[in-house]
Amino acid sequence: MAKQTYSISDLANELDITTRAIRFYEEQGMLTPTRRGQERIYSPKDRVALKLILRGKRIGFSLAECKTLIELYDPKAGNQKQLNIMLGMIAERRQQLEQQLLDIQQMQLELDTAEERCLSALKTTISKEAS
């Protein structure tokens, strides 16, 4: 039985990304396709790595964090180390998002206060001009 492989266009179409993005991840050492002349041949491991990169980006991981997870990927070993590290990264990201949410809420309160002061000053200015 032949081992499943993918072309760059197969992966680009399946994952709805550009071939340029795939080449970029390859340049970063995150994908390691074999070559047949000029053609890149991607393995199932490359496909999983690419899916990890895209998932990581969606949840706010840096490329360096994604690369760490990819380097730990070892389906033969059950991926326990990778999964534990990812859980830690998720907890850290969640904490960052919670802090950002608090910062946004504080900024909204400050904007509300500034807006109220401006409206009050404007009302006072209009009243003085009308007198």
N, C-alpha and C positions, 0 to 999 in steps of 0.2 A: 504494500500500500504506500503510495507516494505521500510525502510529508506536505501538509498544506503550506503554501506560500502566497504572498500578496505582492502585487505591483504597487508602485506609488499611487497610481490613479485608482486602484482598487480601494486602498485605505482612504484616500482623499474623498472618494464618493461615499464610502460606507460611513465615515465619521464626519462628513460635511465640513471639511477643512481644505485649505489650499495645499497644493503640492509644495509650494514655497515654504509653508509652515512646517511641513514634514521634513524638508531639507534643512531648515533651521534647527529643528530638534536633533537631527542627525549631526549637524556641525557642532552642536553643544555636547555631543557624546552620549545622548540619551537614547538613540536608536543605532543599531549596528547591522544594517542590511548587507547582504553579500552582493557581489557584482557579477553580472554576466555581460561583459562588454561595457556599454554605457548604462545598461538597465540595472536598476536597484531591485533586489529581491528581498522582501521583508518576511521574517518568520512569524509564527504565532506569538513568540515572546516580544517581538517588536510591536505587534498589534496591541498586546496587553499594555506594554509600556506607553504607547501612544494614548490609549484609553485612560491610563493613570494620569498622564500629563494633562489631558483635557479635563478630567474630573478634578484634579488638583487645582487647575486654573479657575474652574467654576467656583470652588469653595475658598479661593483666595490664597492658595499656597504659592510660594515663589518657585521659580524654575529650579533653584538649588534644593528646595524641599522636595520637589517632584523627583529630581535626580536621585536624591538620597533614597526615596522609596523604591525607585526603579532598580537601583543597585542592590537593594535588599531582596528583590523579587527572586524567589527560588521555589517553584512549585513542588520540587522533589522533597524539600525540607518542611513543607506545610505552611510556610510563610508566617510562622508565629512571631518571629522577631519583627518582620515588616509590619504586621498587623498591630503589634504593641506600640511600635514607634508611631504608626499612623494615628492610633488612638490618642497618644500624647500630643501629636501635632493638632489633631482635631480639638482637643480640650484647650490648647493654647490659642488656636484661632477663634474658638467660641468666646474665650475670655477677652481677646482683642475686640471682637465685634460688640460684646456687651459694654466695654469701655467706650467704644465709638458711639454706641447708642446713647449712653449717658452724656457724652460730650455734645451730641446733636441736640438732645433734649435741653441741656443747659443753654446752648446757643439759641434755641428757639425761644426760651424764656427771656434771654437778653434782647433778642429781636423784638419780642412783644413789648418789653419795657421801653425800648428805644422808639418803637412805633407809637406807643401811647404818649410819650413825651413830645414827639414831633406833632402829633395830632392836637395835643393840648396847646403847644406853642403856636401852632397855626391858627387855632380857634381864637386864642388871645390876640394874635396879630390882626386877624380879620375883624374882631370886635373893636380894637383900637382904631383901625382905619375907618370903620363905619361911623365912629363917634365924631 
